[in-house]
Amino acid sequence: MSTSRFEAFLAKIYVDEKARARFLVDARGEAIKAGLTEQEVEAAASMDRVGLDLLAKSLERKRVKSGR
């Protein structure tokens, strides 16, 4: 895995609402567009959608709370 690219992709879908919406519509397509490896594409596509939403909301609350 190209860890840094995969981590950057995850970070983006965690904090960027539009990127997350595109991912939820076409996870594989967005992962491929991001240049992820086949293994990373599969990992992203099989991601727990409920967990993704919960984490994104948690991060948003933390950003709001810290004034960012």
ZICOR-V325415 format. One record per backbone hydrogen bond with DSSP energy under -1.0 kcal/mol. CO is the residue of the C=O (numbers start at 1). NH is the residue of the N-H. E is the energy in kcal/mol with one decimal. If there is no record, write none. Layout:
co: [CO CO]
nh: [NH NH]
e: [E E]
//
This chain:
co: [1 2 3 4 5 6 7 8 9 10 11 12 16 17 18 19 20 21 22 26 27 28 29 30 31 32 37 38 39 40 41 42 44 48 49 50 51 52 53 54 55 56 57 58 59 60 61 62 63]
nh: [3 6 7 8 9 10 11 12 13 14 15 16 20 21 22 23 24 25 26 30 31 32 33 34 36 35 41 42 43 44 45 46 47 52 53 54 55 56 57 58 59 60 61 62 63 64 65 66 68]
e: [-1.6 -2.2 -3.0 -2.2 -2.1 -2.5 -2.7 -2.2 -2.1 -1.9 -1.9 -2.7 -2.7 -2.3 -2.3 -2.4 -2.6 -1.4 -2.3 -2.5 -2.3 -2.6 -2.5 -1.5 -2.0 -1.9 -2.8 -2.2 -2.1 -2.9 -2.7 -1.6 -1.5 -2.2 -2.2 -2.5 -2.6 -2.5 -2.3 -2.2 -2.7 -2.1 -2.3 -2.1 -2.3 -2.6 -2.6 -2.1 -2.4]
//
